[in-house]
Protein backbone atom coordinates (compact mmCIF):
# COMPACT_ATOMS: atom_id res chain seq x y z
CA UNK A 1 0.00 0.00 0.00
CA UNK A 2 2.84 2.41 0.83
CA UNK A 3 4.65 1.59 -2.39
CA UNK A 4 1.46 2.02 -4.40
CA UNK A 5 0.96 5.43 -2.80
CA UNK A 6 4.52 6.42 -3.60
CA UNK A 7 4.07 5.24 -7.18
CA UNK A 8 0.86 7.24 -7.56
CA UNK A 9 2.45 10.41 -6.23
CA UNK A 10 5.51 10.09 -8.47
CA UNK A 11 3.33 9.33 -11.48
CA UNK A 12 1.15 12.36 -10.77
CA UNK A 13 4.23 14.54 -10.46
CA UNK A 14 5.34 13.66 -13.98
CA UNK A 15 1.94 13.85 -15.66
CA UNK A 16 0.57 16.95 -17.35
CA UNK A 17 -1.66 19.01 -15.07
CA UNK A 18 -4.87 17.87 -16.76
CA UNK A 19 -4.05 14.19 -16.07
CA UNK A 20 -2.97 14.42 -12.41
CA UNK A 21 -6.40 14.56 -10.79
CA UNK A 22 -7.40 10.91 -11.23
CA UNK A 23 -4.13 9.66 -9.76
CA UNK A 24 -4.37 12.02 -6.81
CA UNK A 25 -7.95 10.96 -6.08
CA UNK A 26 -6.83 7.32 -5.95
CA UNK A 27 -3.90 8.37 -3.78
CA UNK A 28 -6.34 10.05 -1.35
CA UNK A 29 -8.14 6.74 -0.86
CA UNK A 30 -4.89 4.80 -0.37
CA UNK A 31 -3.75 7.30 2.26
CA UNK A 32 -7.04 6.89 4.13
CA UNK A 33 -6.66 3.10 4.02
CA UNK A 34 -3.14 3.43 5.40
CA UNK A 35 -4.42 5.64 8.22
CA UNK A 36 -7.00 2.99 9.12
CA UNK A 37 -4.39 0.20 9.01
CA UNK A 38 -2.09 2.16 11.31
CA UNK A 39 -4.98 2.81 13.70
CA UNK A 40 -5.88 -0.89 13.72
CA UNK A 41 -2.26 -1.83 14.32
CA UNK A 42 -2.22 0.47 17.33
CA UNK A 43 -5.52 -0.86 18.69
CA UNK A 44 -4.23 -4.43 18.26
CA UNK A 45 -1.02 -3.52 20.11
CA UNK A 46 1.08 -4.36 17.06
CA UNK A 47 2.70 -0.93 17.31
CA UNK A 48 3.07 1.19 20.42
CA UNK A 49 1.46 4.56 21.01
CA UNK A 50 4.60 6.55 20.26
CA UNK A 51 5.05 4.89 16.85
CA UNK A 52 1.34 5.28 16.16
CA UNK A 53 1.42 9.01 16.83
CA UNK A 54 4.45 9.46 14.60
CA UNK A 55 2.97 7.48 11.72
CA UNK A 56 -0.45 9.06 12.06
CA UNK A 57 1.03 12.54 12.10
CA UNK A 58 2.98 11.86 8.94
CA UNK A 59 -0.04 10.38 7.19
CA UNK A 60 -2.18 13.38 8.15
CA UNK A 61 0.46 15.70 6.71
CA UNK A 62 0.66 13.64 3.50
CA UNK A 63 -3.13 13.72 3.23
CA UNK A 64 -3.14 17.51 3.60
CA UNK A 65 -0.46 17.87 0.93
CA UNK A 66 -2.42 15.67 -1.44
CA UNK A 67 -5.60 17.66 -0.82
CA UNK A 68 -3.74 20.92 -1.42
CA UNK A 69 -2.38 19.50 -4.68
CA UNK A 70 -5.89 18.51 -5.80
CA UNK A 71 -7.24 21.95 -4.87
CA UNK A 72 -4.43 23.65 -6.80
CA UNK A 73 -5.22 21.56 -9.90
CA UNK A 74 -8.93 22.36 -9.64
CA UNK A 75 -8.16 26.08 -9.27
CA UNK A 76 -5.66 26.15 -12.15
CA UNK A 77 -7.72 24.03 -14.55
CA UNK A 78 -9.80 25.85 -17.14
CA UNK A 79 -13.51 25.44 -16.53
Backbone as CSV, one residue per row, in Angstrom:
resi,resn,N_x,N_y,N_z,CA_x,CA_y,CA_z,C_x,C_y,C_z
1,UNK,0.830,-1.183,0.000,0.000,0.000,0.000,0.881,1.257,0.000
2,UNK,1.931,1.245,0.800,2.838,2.406,0.830,3.524,2.587,-0.519
3,UNK,3.986,1.493,-1.097,4.651,1.585,-2.395,3.689,2.037,-3.487
4,UNK,2.459,1.574,-3.428,1.460,2.017,-4.403,1.202,3.515,-4.263
5,UNK,1.162,4.000,-3.031,0.962,5.427,-2.795,2.139,6.233,-3.330
6,UNK,3.332,5.742,-3.084,4.519,6.416,-3.598,4.512,6.444,-5.118
7,UNK,4.148,5.316,-5.722,4.073,5.240,-7.182,3.044,6.229,-7.734
8,UNK,1.894,6.312,-7.110,0.858,7.242,-7.559,1.322,8.695,-7.471
9,UNK,1.996,9.031,-6.382,2.451,10.414,-6.225,3.546,10.759,-7.224
10,UNK,4.455,9.838,-7.486,5.509,10.088,-8.467,4.916,10.177,-9.867
11,UNK,3.985,9.295,-10.175,3.329,9.333,-11.484,2.616,10.660,-11.683
12,UNK,1.878,11.094,-10.668,1.150,12.363,-10.767,2.112,13.531,-10.967
13,UNK,3.266,13.456,-10.336,4.233,14.542,-10.459,4.727,14.703,-11.896
14,UNK,4.807,13.617,-12.623,5.339,13.661,-13.980,4.275,13.808,-15.061
15,UNK,3.017,13.719,-14.679,1.942,13.852,-15.663,1.631,15.320,-15.938
16,UNK,1.057,15.591,-17.111,0.566,16.945,-17.354,-0.542,17.282,-16.351
17,UNK,-0.712,18.559,-16.093,-1.655,19.013,-15.066,-3.059,18.443,-15.260
18,UNK,-3.509,18.348,-16.508,-4.865,17.872,-16.762,-5.042,16.369,-16.534
19,UNK,-3.958,15.634,-16.298,-4.046,14.189,-16.068,-3.731,13.792,-14.623
20,UNK,-3.375,14.728,-13.786,-2.973,14.423,-12.408,-4.139,14.043,-11.494
21,UNK,-5.276,14.645,-11.720,-6.398,14.562,-10.789,-6.817,13.121,-10.472
22,UNK,-6.954,12.291,-11.481,-7.398,10.912,-11.235,-6.427,10.159,-10.336
23,UNK,-5.131,10.332,-10.580,-4.131,9.658,-9.759,-4.156,10.161,-8.324
24,UNK,-4.352,11.454,-8.157,-4.372,12.025,-6.815,-5.628,11.627,-6.047
25,UNK,-6.732,11.430,-6.737,-7.954,10.958,-6.078,-7.783,9.527,-5.592
26,UNK,-7.123,8.696,-6.375,-6.830,7.317,-5.949,-5.857,7.348,-4.774
27,UNK,-4.873,8.236,-4.863,-3.901,8.373,-3.775,-4.603,8.764,-2.473
28,UNK,-5.591,9.632,-2.544,-6.340,10.046,-1.354,-6.960,8.831,-0.659
29,UNK,-7.519,7.939,-1.429,-8.141,6.740,-0.860,-7.085,5.842,-0.223
30,UNK,-5.962,5.661,-0.905,-4.893,4.803,-0.373,-4.350,5.366,0.944
31,UNK,-4.227,6.678,1.024,-3.751,7.295,2.262,-4.743,7.035,3.395
32,UNK,-6.024,7.151,3.106,-7.038,6.894,4.134,-7.006,5.433,4.590
33,UNK,-6.786,4.517,3.662,-6.663,3.096,4.023,-5.445,2.897,4.920
34,UNK,-4.334,3.532,4.566,-3.135,3.434,5.403,-3.395,3.976,6.806
35,UNK,-4.106,5.077,6.903,-4.423,5.638,8.215,-5.245,4.644,9.044
36,UNK,-6.190,3.981,8.412,-7.002,2.991,9.124,-6.163,1.780,9.542
37,UNK,-5.257,1.339,8.671,-4.389,0.202,9.009,-3.476,0.533,10.182
38,UNK,-2.949,1.736,10.203,-2.091,2.156,11.313,-2.905,2.223,12.604
39,UNK,-4.122,2.751,12.524,-4.985,2.814,13.701,-5.290,1.410,14.227
40,UNK,-5.604,0.491,13.311,-5.884,-0.888,13.718,-4.656,-1.558,14.325
41,UNK,-3.493,-1.270,13.765,-2.257,-1.832,14.319,-2.040,-1.335,15.743
42,UNK,-2.344,-0.080,15.982,-2.217,0.468,17.330,-3.230,-0.171,18.276
43,UNK,-4.478,-0.273,17.835,-5.517,-0.861,18.686,-5.254,-2.333,18.970
44,UNK,-4.559,-3.006,18.073,-4.226,-4.433,18.260,-2.898,-4.610,18.982
45,UNK,-2.309,-3.502,19.422,-1.018,-3.522,20.115,0.108,-4.099,19.264
46,UNK,0.004,-3.936,17.959,1.081,-4.356,17.060,2.168,-3.284,17.049
47,UNK,1.752,-2.030,17.156,2.697,-0.928,17.310,2.347,-0.167,18.586
48,UNK,3.341,0.459,19.174,3.067,1.187,20.423,2.533,2.584,20.123
49,UNK,2.078,3.240,21.161,1.457,4.555,21.012,2.373,5.602,20.409
50,UNK,3.646,5.573,20.782,4.597,6.551,20.261,4.760,6.386,18.746
51,UNK,4.931,5.151,18.299,5.050,4.895,16.851,3.758,5.251,16.127
52,UNK,2.638,4.947,16.752,1.339,5.280,16.157,1.217,6.786,15.938
53,UNK,1.539,7.566,16.942,1.418,9.014,16.830,2.329,9.566,15.733
54,UNK,3.529,9.021,15.642,4.451,9.457,14.600,3.940,9.139,13.210
55,UNK,3.494,7.899,13.027,2.968,7.484,11.720,1.704,8.247,11.365
56,UNK,0.819,8.372,12.319,-0.452,9.061,12.063,-0.217,10.528,11.705
57,UNK,0.704,11.155,12.409,1.027,12.543,12.103,1.571,12.711,10.692
58,UNK,2.430,11.802,10.294,2.984,11.856,8.935,1.899,11.624,7.885
59,UNK,1.028,10.660,8.148,-0.045,10.377,7.185,-1.027,11.542,7.080
60,UNK,-1.300,12.199,8.183,-2.180,13.375,8.151,-1.536,14.474,7.308
61,UNK,-0.243,14.679,7.487,0.457,15.698,6.706,0.467,15.342,5.217
62,UNK,0.689,14.088,4.899,0.659,13.636,3.500,-0.729,13.845,2.914
63,UNK,-1.751,13.533,3.689,-3.126,13.717,3.234,-3.415,15.188,2.946
64,UNK,-2.946,16.081,3.817,-3.140,17.515,3.600,-2.428,17.981,2.334
65,UNK,-1.220,17.491,2.128,-0.460,17.869,0.934,-1.172,17.402,-0.331
66,UNK,-1.701,16.197,-0.299,-2.425,15.667,-1.443,-3.684,16.497,-1.718
67,UNK,-4.402,16.848,-0.667,-5.603,17.665,-0.820,-5.255,19.044,-1.387
68,UNK,-4.181,19.626,-0.891,-3.742,20.920,-1.424,-3.387,20.809,-2.907
69,UNK,-2.744,19.728,-3.278,-2.380,19.497,-4.677,-3.635,19.395,-5.542
70,UNK,-4.622,18.631,-5.066,-5.890,18.506,-5.799,-6.595,19.858,-5.916
71,UNK,-6.606,20.632,-4.845,-7.237,21.952,-4.872,-6.528,22.886,-5.836
72,UNK,-5.201,22.830,-5.882,-4.428,23.650,-6.803,-4.769,23.304,-8.251
73,UNK,-4.880,21.991,-8.532,-5.217,21.560,-9.898,-6.611,22.050,-10.269
74,UNK,-7.557,21.922,-9.342,-8.931,22.362,-9.638,-8.966,23.866,-9.868
75,UNK,-8.187,24.618,-9.126,-8.158,26.082,-9.270,-7.492,26.498,-10.576
76,UNK,-6.438,25.795,-10.968,-5.664,26.154,-12.152,-6.288,25.635,-13.459
77,UNK,-7.143,24.628,-13.350,-7.721,24.026,-14.553,-8.768,24.942,-15.161
78,UNK,-8.751,25.043,-16.475,-9.799,25.847,-17.135,-11.151,25.173,-16.960
79,UNK,-12.149,25.966,-16.755,-13.506,25.445,-16.528,-14.141,25.043,-17.833
